């Protein structure tokens, strides 16, 4: 039996300070629901901007011979 490592596609999104907390929540919910993304990290800076790291699993289909 072989062990498989899980691979993820990671994306960093920078959000401006003009977005409200509810708007950010809705944006991340939409990414999760329709794109299969999950929140990895969210960092909020003093000026109000946010860096968001989201990831989704890469599914590889084994080749058949």
WOCORQUI-V699077 format. One record per residue. N is the residue number from 1. D_CENTER is the distance of its C-alpha to the mean C-alpha in Angstrom with 2 decimals. Layout:
N|D_CENTER  N|D_CENTER
This chain:
1|30.99  2|28.19  3|25.17  4|21.83  5|18.96  6|15.46  7|13.51  8|9.80  9|8.41  10|6.40  11|5.93  12|7.42  13|8.37  14|11.74  15|13.14  16|16.90  17|19.21  18|20.58  19|17.75  20|18.75  21|16.97  22|17.27  23|15.88  24|12.66  25|12.51  26|13.35  27|10.82  28|7.87  29|10.17  30|10.77  31|7.35  32|7.46  33|11.12  34|11.70  35|9.00  36|8.29  37|4.52  38|4.65  39|4.74  40|6.24  41|8.32  42|9.78  43|13.01  44|15.64  45|18.63  46|22.22  47|22.40  48|19.76  49|16.96  50|13.46  51|10.99  52|7.38  53|5.29  54|1.64  55|3.74  56|6.36  57|9.98  58|12.52  59|15.62  60|18.82  61|21.97  62|25.02  63|27.83  64|30.98  65|34.34
